[in-house]
Amino acid sequence: RAATSSLFRIHLIRRWRGCSMARANDFTAFAALLLIASSAAFHPLSATYYPTARDPSVALTMMTAPEQSYVDRLIETLKTSGSAMYMAQLGLATKRPNELPRSAKLKRILERNKHIFELKIAKGNQFEVRLLADKKTEGKPTKPITQRNRCRSKKKALEKHSTSRTRARPSVRIGEYELVLVETAEQLADVLRIEEVFLAPCYTKAVAIDCEGVPENLSLVQVATLSPKRVFVFDCVKLSAVAVCSALNQLLRDERCVKLFHDLHMDVLALSKIGGVTEMKGLLDTQLVAEYIWAEPMVGLNDMLNRLDLPQNPTKLEMKAKMNRASDGHQDSNNLWERRPLSSADLRYAALDAALLLDAYKPLRELAWNDENQLIAATAERAANAVSWGGARWIGFDTAKDFALTSAELQQQLRTANTFDFSPIIAETDEAKVVGLLPEDLRELFSHEEALAEKLVESMPYERASAARARPPIILSTVVDIVLDSGRRPTCTLKSGERIYLSDSEERVTTADDIQFITAQVGEFGSDKRAGMDGTLHRISAIYNRERKIAGLTIRLGRSVAHNADMIVDSLRGTNRSVLVLGEPGSGKTTIIRAAAALLAEHHTTIIIDTSNEIGGDGTIPHRCIGHARRMMVPSLDDQSAVMVECVQNHTPHVMVIDEIGRQQEVDAARTVKRRGVRMVASAHGTLRDLIANPELNGLVGGVATATVGDAMAKERARKSRRGVTKTVCERAGAPAFEVIVEICRGDPHTWRVVHDVASAVDTVLKGDKYKAQTRTRDPRTGCIFGKLTRH
């Protein structure tokens, strides 16, 4: 003990050189022979390799007195020959593996000592040992081994060690874990130089990673390790996200070390977009593991820990409330994690998430041991989709559980039999009939396909063909409507919002003969000033002058889009709730409820209340796109509410489909239908907030009533909302007639906002806060759906 009391540093050199991985249970990954050096005095230690069935390990044991003479002769041999070959199994120590120091003790020895030998792996189980020369003493006479030299070396080492320790922030204990805050370049370099998990992550079984400030920023990155139990908190604000991610690059790329995330979508997106990480392997999303075990998607971290009977993060709810207040604008809108200095509570919250997640790995692995590889593959697919789709999750529907929402990656890997098959979006329209309505000289610029454009131009007279070649044709699949107003040039509007003239001549304007030519080919105009074409979905709307003559026409191209309602198949097929589709004019509401009617009619008695013949088309026989659904035509817009009640009384529908509820009597009729137990799918103009503010239509979502509260309640509400004290408040008057709301944005038909709890959303809006919704985005080429939770 007296001979080895000095403080030394030992660095373990591990190198792979042609090791075969065929025998995973008994291979020589590395071997070590270490000696303690202080100035010229040598105090030997030996390192012995013990192959085990699970994991290669290195054990250090103190050399006994009989062994020291052997080591002295070894040193002399190496000084003479330069190197020597030895067998890995023939170590100098004779202790058994169960008597060796624990890995944590070995870690501490490596951090505070320094060796003088270099180890290289050779063939088979052999290794090569070389003697390293001390750069400070090379070429100088060796000092004699005296107690004074030992004391001087010890003093210098202690001074150096204490100086490096004072640079780091004092460590904080979080349960069994030590919090290590890395916020300077020197601390980052020390961690990368000393910590084995960053030097050689292949020897680490698993780590837990969490990020804060994502996805707008990457403020903190927490890495929790088991041996020793530490949580490294890397400050990306002071160090920069690129520097931290560059330091973690080796860890993130090593597939042999499992990296645990919980709901990795936003974390992976920030690491990729902000940190510049291009490749991540060995990821395991514990949220996917929880869904695999309990068959519930989007399980939160605390919920998962509670089900495993593990400690939870006690500050989770408080931190979420704090962040929600900031996002609502009641506090500084800047990201809370960007502020410096960080409070101890914030650091504790961030470190606890990573530490508790790592503690959950062992019980989760025991429950999902057989399919761990498939779960890692599903996580890799989830990470790739998260980066491609802006942090959104790939949504699937489980047909065995009433089309319940599930993770598509998990279905693809483990539950293929219960997968709902998504199909590409297919739009069908009778475009030729629309072009046939127009006068002949206004048809020339239209083409069904780009490939047919040249053929159309070749059939024109020479003068008009030259003008047509000067600009591209108008593709009918991109046209929304065609407008003809008397005395003005006819135009058409595209999906992009662009307006195009149908004639190059400024003198070509719409005449009374043009309007007469079109109206002669369509049906009668009703009280809503709309007409249709027999067997089509197109709608022709008229503008009348004071003499009750038609002065203008708007031809809206109707399209049936197959599989359009698949975005909300969980609400249509999996539940019995009523669905209200909201959006601006021209956003595609009618197209959605038309597809929903066809989908529901496969299993339920579905009747369409078709006021303007826009859902089922004009004519007695409805269009084939509505499938098995029946249709009741409404003679006049004023009769719509009466037809709704008549449908319930006479035809016993299970589902009623209504287009454009826009007046008070129709709202009252919808509430009557709801009370009689009939499910509804309907559309209306505007957004959820517009609907609540509309006194005629807010009855669809429960209505709004004014109430007066007492002084105590008024002060409490003002304290929570950070607003002034008011004793008059708005509250929801009753139960909503529609339990699910789908909001559509004009110009983006493949992005919908789905509100599954309308009552809660209305209450939140009336309190002045943002309501929660699930924003779903569809890939029109494959039909796959990606979604993420948002606040509006």
Phi, psi and omega in degrees: 000321180293326182286342184238032184272349182286161182266124182227167176243134180237126175249123180271121181262118179240122181228141175261130177215091176070028180285134177277135181262010184295323180254088187289336184272346183209074177232153181265094179283322178197165173213157187220142171226115188237147174229146177272133181233136173222111188055240180259001182270132181251126176237102192284145166233156176240150176240129183238136179266126177242106178291135178239171183284339187254316190205134176294143182218163178238134182238137177252135175225146177289136180285144176274170183300317179298335182279340186293323179295325178296318181293322178299317178293327176297319179297316180296322179296316180294325178295331182273311186268335179095329179200166179208150180254138181220160174274140183294327182283345184263061178285166181282332181278154183240005181286154180279159182301325182287351177261359184280162179298153177290162184299325179296319178294319177300320179299316180295322179296318181293327183287330187251006181233165182223132184263172180235011179241148174250136184246133177229135179282134177246206183286147175060231181261017182267156174218157183250135180243131176237152179266124179272137179273141177282118184298328182285332185250001182294129180084001181248152178296140181285133179286147178293151180282107179229161179294329180294316179297322179296317181295318179297315179297320179295320181295316180295319180295319178296319179296316179296318180296317181292326178295316179293329180289325182288342179287332183275153177289141181306135182290151181236136178269130174237093186065235178273355185260150174257127179273124179242109180270123180248108185227002176233162180294325179294317178295321178296318179295320178297318180296317180292332182277330188257317190284126183294329183296333178264333178285310182224078183295345181293341179268001179257129185289313183201149172225160176246135183234137177217153181230150178237150180087002184278156000265352182295323180225169172234092188269316181226147171232120181253133178234118179256135180236154182267328185229095358279171182282099181222154172236112178271121180252108181267122181274103182282346177285316180278328183263341188084141183295325181294319180294318180293315181293327175295322178291329181268004186299317181296320178295317183289335182271342184281115183281348180280341176260122181282125177256114183273130170233158171237114186058073191281000190306303183287325180296313181293323178298315180292319179298325181280309186282322183263316183278344178080019178284126184258342184214131178224127182232160178070027181276146176220113179274113181292341174292323174294321178296318178297321177293324177296323184280313188253359177059037176230124181281158173056046175285128179288165183296311180296323177297318179295317179296323179295321179290335178268003182059043178246158178300148181250166177281110186288344183261010185296309183295320180297317179293321178296318178296321179296317180289324178294321177297321179294319180290332178284350179094004180283340176236188177302130184285348178296157181298130181298329183279356177271349182283144178225142004280156178284140178284160179296328178293320178294318178296319180295318178298314182295317182290325182296322180302314181290318182295315181293326178294320179292324177296335182278351185296316184296309178294327177293321180293325178294328181277337183232036186297317187293330186245028182295320181296320178293325178291324176293321177295320177295323178294320178299320178292322177296319180296318179296318178293324180297320179290321183287327186248029171066035178088003180281153179263147179282120187262138172229169180232131183269110182292337180281349182233048177056044176058038179292149180295136180211173178272124183293328179297321179292322178295319182295327184270323191233339187228055184292335183290334184256020185274133172279124185276118176276148182235152177298153180283128181237116180262132179237133179208149177269074186290328183297324180291328178293316179296326180294339177291330188280155171301156190299321183286348178264000181268349193292330185275353182269144176215142178287323181219155180296327181294334181271356185297317183294321178298322179295320180292322182295334180279352182278161170299162189300315184296315180289328178294323179294320179291324181291324179291341182286343177218153184290156179286165178268117180278123186297332181292345179260359184272135177265309179207165178237132186241129176230114177243138183302131178080003180236160180289133179291142183225168170223151181248132181266169179297332179284353182094355180287142179251131185233136176283143181275355179218142179282341182276128178289342180277348180276103180240165180286133180244170177296328178294324178297315181294320178295323180296323182282313184294337179289342183262355184246175180283186181287146177276130181272190181294338176273008177062037178234149176219168181220178177247133185301125177083007179234171179257005183287149181236131177245118181250142186248148172246125184256150173266186183293337179273009179063032174251150183286123179252348181198156180226143172237116181260107179267123180282117178270137181228142170257126184248109180293141178066018181291330183274002180296339180299331183236034182295334178293325178279332182275313185263332186271345182226178177244029185268152178278145186238130177245124181260123181246148178174168177286164175300134180083008182276347178106023181296314183296323178298323181289312183288336174294315178292325178294322178297318179294323180292316181288330182292345178291337185230347184225157174286110187241129179236134181259129172268099190256095186289314184249017183057027182275333180280311183260000180085168182278155180102165182292322181271121182290161180293148184294344185290342181273002175065231183271006180290144176267162182226135172247117181278142183256120183295327182213152180300328180292342183264003186298314181297321180293324179291327177298314179291321178299321180299318179293321184286326190254335192237004175041061180282152168273325181227135176243129180250124186232135179255127173061078168277117187222003182225164186297320181294329177287326175296316179297322179293322179296320178293326176294316178298320180296318180293337178272008172085016179263132178282146183232146168231117187219174178228158177203163182273150174101195177242180180297317179294322176296321181295320179293324181281348181272112184295336180279330187251349184292352174294339178294335180246023175109343181081164181234131178234151179261134180228155177248129183249165179283175183296316183297315180292323179296319178293322180293318178294323178293324179292320181287323184270352181060033177239179180290163181282127175220139183264355178253123183231158176256134180226158177290133187277330183200191181283141179293147175283338179236125183273339181234137177237135176242119180257129181248140178257135179293138180088351179223076185290351183256012177234117181237149172252119184252123177252110184275341180234088185293321181300314179294322180295319179296317178299321180293318179296318181294336175278353180091013181254177178270137181268157182269143177213163176250113180274118182250134179237137184248139171273108186296339181285323183248340185084358180293147186242136177235138184219158174208152180282133181224167178235136185226000000 
